[in-house]
Amino acid sequence: MTRFIPWILTAALAAGTSPAVAQAPPDRRGYTGSDVDFMSGMIYHHAQAILIAGWGKSHGASQVDEINLLSRWLADRHEAVPHPDSAHTMMPEMDATHMMPGMLSAEQLAQLDRARGTDFDALFLQFMIQHHQGAITMVNDLFARGAGEENPVYKIASGVFADQTTEIERMQRMLAVELFGSTTPK
């Protein structure tokens, strides 16, 4: 069953994905290597979100639940399950091979850790918007490769896309208030 999401397909085509790559048939397992890469990558992505959220207003519990779901999906398919330590995700000693789109660099994490007060608030929102945009990029890349067809992967990826889009819009409004004051007419 092919699922068609116009805005994701449009983004994939705009990015120059070749039709041959986008139409590659899934392997006989019912899921693709791209599905595995996406699920594994989202574990690292969520682990860094837990680290960042720990410095701000915490919403880390849902990230832990999602990591558990992603890990279970991989383990059920006898695939390698990443075990990132969120306390060290992209700290200077962290191996950068697990950098996913939107993840903060070690310097950005250090900058956020040093920030205080309103500087922290603005930087936190800017970096979380970057982080969420990276998750959307990961979803678009997954679908552009013709993957994400297996129901659990499709459901997770679609949920990530919807949630992150909503969060970005909310954070952009918060950032506008933080930087420019109330946007409500008096």
Backbone as CSV, one residue per row, in Angstrom:
resi,resn,N_x,N_y,N_z,CA_x,CA_y,CA_z,C_x,C_y,C_z
1,MET,0.856,-1.169,0.000,0.000,0.000,0.000,0.899,1.229,0.000
2,THR,0.719,2.069,-0.969,1.520,3.284,-1.048,0.751,4.420,-0.416
3,ARG,1.386,5.112,0.466,0.774,6.274,1.121,1.357,7.514,0.481
4,PHE,0.509,8.442,0.139,0.940,9.634,-0.564,0.707,10.839,0.319
5,ILE,1.751,11.537,0.641,1.662,12.761,1.427,2.199,13.872,0.543
6,PRO,1.300,14.689,-0.026,1.720,15.668,-1.032,2.826,16.602,-0.578
7,TRP,2.742,17.146,0.620,3.748,18.125,1.025,5.110,17.493,1.238
8,ILE,5.142,16.264,1.638,6.431,15.593,1.817,7.016,15.223,0.458
9,LEU,6.153,14.734,-0.445,6.617,14.393,-1.779,7.123,15.634,-2.503
10,THR,6.397,16.736,-2.376,6.822,17.989,-2.996,8.185,18.401,-2.470
11,ALA,8.374,18.313,-1.152,9.661,18.675,-0.560,10.767,17.759,-1.074
12,ALA,10.451,16.473,-1.217,11.453,15.521,-1.696,11.833,15.829,-3.140
13,LEU,10.842,16.132,-3.959,11.137,16.441,-5.347,11.900,17.746,-5.472
14,ALA,11.539,18.726,-4.645,12.252,20.000,-4.654,13.706,19.817,-4.243
15,ALA,13.954,18.831,-3.391,15.320,18.573,-2.928,16.137,17.834,-3.978
16,GLY,15.491,17.416,-5.063,16.221,16.790,-6.151,16.392,15.295,-6.001
17,THR,15.520,14.630,-5.259,15.603,13.192,-5.112,15.284,12.549,-6.454
18,SER,16.110,11.623,-6.883,15.851,10.984,-8.166,14.674,10.035,-8.038
19,PRO,13.844,9.929,-9.102,12.698,9.026,-9.044,13.107,7.579,-8.786
20,ALA,14.274,7.166,-9.278,14.717,5.787,-9.054,14.917,5.511,-7.569
21,VAL,15.468,6.481,-6.844,15.672,6.307,-5.409,14.341,6.317,-4.688
22,ALA,13.453,7.251,-5.065,12.169,7.384,-4.388,11.298,6.157,-4.594
23,GLN,11.497,5.399,-5.712,10.648,4.262,-5.997,11.325,2.927,-5.720
24,ALA,12.438,2.939,-5.017,13.148,1.697,-4.717,12.236,0.775,-3.913
25,PRO,12.101,-0.472,-4.339,11.194,-1.384,-3.623,11.762,-1.751,-2.257
26,PRO,10.884,-1.901,-1.259,11.368,-2.328,0.049,11.887,-3.761,-0.038
27,ASP,12.795,-4.101,0.860,13.309,-5.464,0.822,12.261,-6.433,1.385
28,ARG,12.551,-7.703,1.340,11.569,-8.730,1.689,11.197,-8.763,3.167
29,ARG,11.897,-8.009,4.003,11.575,-7.999,5.424,10.309,-7.214,5.721
30,GLY,9.828,-6.397,4.788,8.661,-5.568,5.039,9.021,-4.187,5.531
31,TYR,10.291,-3.957,5.783,10.779,-2.636,6.147,12.106,-2.453,5.439
32,THR,12.569,-1.230,5.379,13.782,-0.943,4.608,14.931,-0.527,5.515
33,GLY,16.107,-0.514,4.950,17.265,-0.002,5.671,17.062,1.462,6.054
34,SER,16.356,2.205,5.215,16.047,3.599,5.537,15.138,3.688,6.752
35,ASP,14.219,2.721,6.893,13.367,2.681,8.087,14.234,2.501,9.335
36,VAL,15.183,1.587,9.258,16.078,1.313,10.390,16.915,2.557,10.696
37,ASP,17.461,3.189,9.656,18.261,4.401,9.864,17.427,5.500,10.521
38,PHE,16.192,5.665,10.067,15.308,6.691,10.633,15.029,6.403,12.105
39,MET,14.632,5.182,12.410,14.286,4.834,13.791,15.510,4.966,14.697
40,SER,16.670,4.511,14.231,17.903,4.638,15.022,18.277,6.103,15.200
41,GLY,18.210,6.859,14.114,18.557,8.275,14.174,17.653,9.059,15.097
42,MET,16.368,8.710,15.130,15.442,9.412,16.005,15.778,9.151,17.479
43,ILE,16.359,8.013,17.787,16.779,7.750,19.173,17.839,8.775,19.578
44,TYR,18.848,8.975,18.729,19.875,9.972,19.039,19.273,11.375,19.098
45,HIS,18.368,11.653,18.184,17.728,12.966,18.131,16.946,13.236,19.419
46,HIS,16.158,12.245,19.858,15.375,12.401,21.086,16.280,12.471,22.318
47,ALA,17.375,11.725,22.305,18.285,11.767,23.459,18.848,13.176,23.636
48,GLN,19.190,13.832,22.524,19.689,15.197,22.671,18.570,16.125,23.136
49,ALA,17.346,15.887,22.692,16.218,16.718,23.139,16.030,16.612,24.651
50,ILE,16.261,15.428,25.209,16.170,15.256,26.663,17.222,16.121,27.360
51,LEU,18.430,16.116,26.816,19.503,16.944,27.379,19.112,18.415,27.344
52,ILE,18.659,18.886,26.197,18.293,20.295,26.042,17.112,20.644,26.938
53,ALA,16.106,19.782,26.958,14.909,20.044,27.773,15.251,20.111,29.252
54,GLY,16.275,19.382,29.662,16.693,19.425,31.061,17.189,20.794,31.484
55,TRP,17.627,21.603,30.509,18.097,22.953,30.812,16.967,23.963,30.770
56,GLY,15.847,23.591,30.187,14.717,24.499,30.065,13.520,23.925,30.794
57,LYS,12.351,24.363,30.385,11.129,23.818,30.958,11.007,22.388,30.447
58,SER,11.030,21.436,31.356,11.148,20.034,30.968,9.896,19.496,30.289
59,HIS,10.140,18.823,29.169,9.117,18.010,28.525,9.761,16.690,28.106
60,GLY,10.745,16.285,28.872,11.557,15.123,28.536,10.868,13.781,28.650
61,ALA,9.769,13.669,29.418,9.132,12.369,29.613,8.646,11.782,28.296
62,SER,8.054,12.588,27.435,7.560,12.055,26.165,8.715,11.597,25.295
63,GLN,9.864,12.248,25.387,11.036,11.844,24.619,11.501,10.453,25.051
64,VAL,11.483,10.202,26.357,11.884,8.891,26.872,10.917,7.823,26.364
65,ASP,9.625,8.108,26.398,8.633,7.159,25.894,8.875,6.853,24.415
66,GLU,9.174,7.888,23.632,9.417,7.677,22.209,10.701,6.888,21.977
67,ILE,11.737,7.154,22.756,12.966,6.368,22.634,12.678,4.902,22.920
68,ASN,11.875,4.635,23.935,11.519,3.249,24.254,10.761,2.587,23.106
69,LEU,9.829,3.317,22.487,9.077,2.791,21.356,9.990,2.514,20.168
70,LEU,10.870,3.452,19.843,11.814,3.281,18.743,12.750,2.103,19.006
71,SER,13.234,1.994,20.234,14.130,0.892,20.611,13.433,-0.456,20.489
72,ARG,12.197,-0.500,20.936,11.428,-1.750,20.864,11.218,-2.170,19.406
73,TRP,10.917,-1.197,18.532,10.722,-1.499,17.107,11.988,-2.126,16.531
74,LEU,13.139,-1.539,16.823,14.408,-2.070,16.323,14.699,-3.455,16.901
75,ALA,14.526,-3.615,18.203,14.816,-4.901,18.852,13.897,-6.002,18.327
76,ASP,12.627,-5.690,18.114,11.684,-6.684,17.581,12.096,-7.190,16.205
77,ARG,12.881,-6.406,15.486,13.331,-6.773,14.148,14.792,-7.225,14.150
78,HIS,15.331,-7.445,15.337,16.709,-7.911,15.503,17.714,-6.970,14.851
79,GLU,17.438,-5.656,14.953,18.333,-4.624,14.454,19.078,-4.032,15.650
80,ALA,20.236,-3.440,15.390,21.014,-2.811,16.454,20.221,-1.655,17.064
81,VAL,20.214,-1.599,18.392,19.508,-0.538,19.110,20.545,0.404,19.714
82,PRO,20.533,1.671,19.285,21.473,2.638,19.880,21.142,2.868,21.352
83,HIS,22.157,3.107,22.130,21.977,3.403,23.556,22.744,4.686,23.894
84,PRO,22.256,5.825,23.365,22.967,7.071,23.643,22.779,7.503,25.088
85,ASP,23.780,8.136,25.614,23.705,8.715,26.943,23.319,10.166,26.748
86,SER,22.070,10.525,27.084,21.591,11.877,26.804,22.410,12.941,27.522
87,ALA,23.075,12.586,28.596,23.897,13.565,29.311,25.142,13.947,28.512
88,HIS,25.493,13.133,27.508,26.702,13.407,26.733,26.441,13.518,25.240
89,THR,25.174,13.621,24.836,24.867,13.669,23.418,25.395,14.950,22.811
90,MET,26.458,14.820,22.045,27.159,15.884,21.342,27.940,16.807,22.263
91,MET,28.393,16.294,23.364,29.356,17.034,24.157,30.717,16.839,23.480
92,PRO,31.730,17.595,23.845,33.003,17.528,23.119,33.564,16.117,22.962
93,GLU,33.333,15.242,23.937,33.884,13.893,23.837,33.004,12.943,23.028
94,MET,31.831,13.410,22.559,30.882,12.571,21.817,31.347,12.372,20.381
95,ASP,31.175,11.173,19.878,31.483,10.847,18.494,30.423,11.492,17.601
96,ALA,30.826,12.295,16.650,29.898,13.041,15.797,29.252,12.189,14.707
97,THR,29.555,10.900,14.657,28.970,10.062,13.601,27.463,9.904,13.766
98,HIS,26.932,10.223,14.928,25.491,10.083,15.157,24.760,11.411,15.067
99,MET,25.405,12.417,14.469,24.754,13.709,14.279,23.614,13.534,13.295
100,MET,22.425,13.864,13.696,21.255,13.829,12.839,20.916,15.270,12.469
101,PRO,20.165,15.474,11.385,19.799,16.844,11.011,19.171,17.602,12.184
102,GLY,19.585,18.827,12.348,19.020,19.691,13.380,19.646,19.560,14.748
103,MET,20.424,18.515,14.965,21.039,18.353,16.281,22.048,19.461,16.517
104,LEU,22.146,19.878,17.757,23.055,20.955,18.113,24.486,20.441,18.176
105,SER,25.389,21.276,17.727,26.812,20.946,17.811,27.265,21.083,19.265
106,ALA,28.450,20.599,19.537,29.005,20.722,20.889,29.112,22.191,21.283
107,GLU,29.504,23.044,20.342,29.619,24.477,20.638,28.254,25.091,20.946
108,GLN,27.234,24.710,20.189,25.890,25.232,20.455,25.388,24.784,21.827
109,LEU,25.649,23.526,22.180,25.245,23.039,23.505,25.973,23.803,24.605
110,ALA,27.264,24.051,24.409,28.027,24.810,25.406,27.502,26.236,25.509
111,GLN,27.175,26.840,24.380,26.618,28.197,24.356,25.294,28.239,25.132
112,LEU,24.446,27.258,24.923,23.164,27.199,25.629,23.389,26.983,27.121
113,ASP,24.339,26.136,27.464,24.635,25.854,28.867,25.151,27.096,29.599
114,ARG,25.880,27.948,28.877,26.417,29.175,29.486,25.384,30.295,29.596
115,ALA,24.363,30.262,28.770,23.380,31.357,28.722,22.523,31.377,29.983
116,ARG,22.068,32.564,30.346,21.224,32.754,31.530,20.116,33.751,31.213
117,GLY,19.037,33.685,31.956,17.945,34.652,31.869,17.290,34.699,30.501
118,THR,17.007,35.915,30.045,16.325,36.067,28.758,17.198,35.631,27.591
119,ASP,18.521,35.722,27.753,19.412,35.222,26.703,19.227,33.709,26.545
120,PHE,19.121,33.010,27.684,18.880,31.569,27.639,17.539,31.283,26.971
121,ASP,16.497,31.999,27.373,15.157,31.750,26.835,15.144,31.873,25.311
122,ALA,15.735,32.948,24.794,15.752,33.158,23.348,16.591,32.093,22.645
123,LEU,17.757,31.783,23.192,18.633,30.780,22.589,18.000,29.391,22.640
124,PHE,17.363,29.074,23.763,16.677,27.792,23.908,15.639,27.629,22.798
125,LEU,14.824,28.641,22.590,13.786,28.568,21.556,14.408,28.462,20.162
126,GLN,15.437,29.252,19.885,16.091,29.189,18.576,16.660,27.802,18.308
127,PHE,17.331,27.236,19.308,17.950,25.923,19.122,16.913,24.802,19.061
128,MET,15.829,24.936,19.818,14.784,23.909,19.741,14.069,23.970,18.388
129,ILE,13.895,25.160,17.834,13.330,25.267,16.489,14.253,24.568,15.499
130,GLN,15.554,24.810,15.600,16.531,24.136,14.741,16.425,22.618,14.908
131,HIS,16.338,22.168,16.158,16.261,20.737,16.464,15.005,20.120,15.839
132,HIS,13.871,20.798,15.998,12.611,20.293,15.439,12.627,20.314,13.914
133,GLN,13.217,21.343,13.319,13.324,21.381,11.859,14.146,20.197,11.354
134,GLY,15.140,19.801,12.127,15.930,18.630,11.766,15.108,17.358,11.776
135,ALA,14.207,17.223,12.741,13.334,16.041,12.792,12.431,16.001,11.561
136,ILE,11.939,17.155,11.141,11.105,17.215,9.931,11.938,16.827,8.709
137,THR,13.174,17.275,8.652,14.073,16.883,7.561,14.253,15.370,7.533
138,MET,14.412,14.756,8.711,14.579,13.302,8.782,13.340,12.590,8.233
139,VAL,12.158,13.086,8.561,10.911,12.486,8.051,10.844,12.649,6.532
140,ASN,11.102,13.855,6.046,11.063,14.086,4.599,12.062,13.200,3.866
141,ASP,13.263,13.050,4.431,14.277,12.179,3.822,13.797,10.728,3.787
142,LEU,13.168,10.285,4.861,12.659,8.911,4.928,11.677,8.653,3.798
143,PHE,10.674,9.521,3.651,9.658,9.326,2.624,10.219,9.552,1.223
144,ALA,11.192,10.438,1.084,11.795,10.693,-0.227,12.528,9.459,-0.748
145,ARG,13.016,8.617,0.165,13.717,7.383,-0.233,12.744,6.234,-0.483
146,GLY,11.435,6.520,-0.433,10.450,5.469,-0.668,10.274,4.563,0.532
147,ALA,10.750,4.983,1.678,10.643,4.174,2.896,9.501,4.708,3.756
148,GLY,9.368,4.150,4.932,8.331,4.595,5.850,6.972,3.994,5.550
149,GLU,6.921,2.910,4.788,5.656,2.290,4.414,5.107,1.353,5.486
150,GLU,6.004,0.746,6.266,5.535,-0.161,7.317,4.778,0.668,8.349
151,ASN,3.613,0.167,8.767,2.717,0.955,9.604,3.370,1.589,10.828
152,PRO,4.116,0.886,11.654,4.677,1.590,12.815,5.597,2.744,12.414
153,VAL,6.404,2.547,11.378,7.322,3.596,10.954,6.534,4.770,10.388
154,TYR,5.537,4.476,9.552,4.706,5.523,8.963,4.010,6.336,10.056
155,LYS,3.458,5.641,11.024,2.733,6.313,12.106,3.673,7.201,12.934
156,ILE,4.839,6.698,13.265,5.809,7.469,14.045,6.288,8.670,13.237
157,ALA,6.670,8.441,11.988,7.179,9.533,11.152,6.109,10.603,10.935
158,SER,4.884,10.197,10.676,3.800,11.170,10.478,3.537,11.947,11.760
159,GLY,3.600,11.260,12.888,3.419,11.933,14.175,4.530,12.923,14.452
160,VAL,5.771,12.537,14.149,6.907,13.444,14.328,6.699,14.685,13.466
161,PHE,6.306,14.478,12.210,6.103,15.610,11.299,5.044,16.567,11.851
162,ALA,3.907,16.031,12.247,2.810,16.872,12.754,3.198,17.568,14.059
163,ASP,3.757,16.805,14.998,4.121,17.376,16.302,5.198,18.449,16.178
164,GLN,6.221,18.159,15.382,7.330,19.100,15.275,6.900,20.380,14.554
165,THR,6.041,20.240,13.549,5.526,21.411,12.844,4.746,22.301,13.806
166,THR,3.893,21.688,14.613,3.104,22.433,15.596,4.011,23.106,16.621
167,GLU,5.006,22.367,17.113,5.931,22.914,18.104,6.740,24.079,17.537
168,ILE,7.172,23.962,16.289,7.935,25.047,15.668,7.084,26.311,15.617
169,GLU,5.846,26.180,15.187,4.963,27.352,15.111,4.770,27.976,16.493
170,ARG,4.561,27.146,17.496,4.369,27.642,18.865,5.648,28.336,19.362
171,MET,6.797,27.715,19.123,8.062,28.303,19.578,8.395,29.578,18.830
172,GLN,8.035,29.662,17.551,8.272,30.894,16.809,7.446,32.041,17.402
173,ARG,6.208,31.753,17.800,5.386,32.784,18.451,6.004,33.182,19.790
174,MET,6.460,32.203,20.566,7.095,32.497,21.853,8.358,33.323,21.656
175,LEU,9.142,32.966,20.647,10.384,33.690,20.374,10.083,35.132,19.953
176,ALA,9.047,35.332,19.154,8.667,36.689,18.745,8.315,37.532,19.965
177,VAL,7.592,36.940,20.914,7.248,37.663,22.141,8.515,37.933,22.952
178,GLU,9.391,36.948,23.037,10.642,37.088,23.794,11.516,38.202,23.220
179,LEU,11.595,38.254,21.896,12.473,39.225,21.250,11.831,40.595,21.036
180,PHE,10.523,40.593,20.758,9.880,41.848,20.365,8.767,42.296,21.307
181,GLY,8.538,41.581,22.373,7.472,41.939,23.300,6.147,41.377,22.861
182,SER,5.119,41.724,23.558,3.777,41.202,23.288,3.347,41.534,21.866
183,THR,2.761,40.546,21.196,2.246,40.755,19.844,0.745,41.030,19.873
184,THR,0.170,41.068,21.055,-1.251,41.339,21.203,-1.461,42.843,21.280
185,PRO,-2.360,43.398,20.405,-2.609,44.843,20.481,-3.217,45.224,21.819
186,LYS,-2.835,46.399,22.312,-3.332,46.850,23.615,-4.573,47.683,23.480
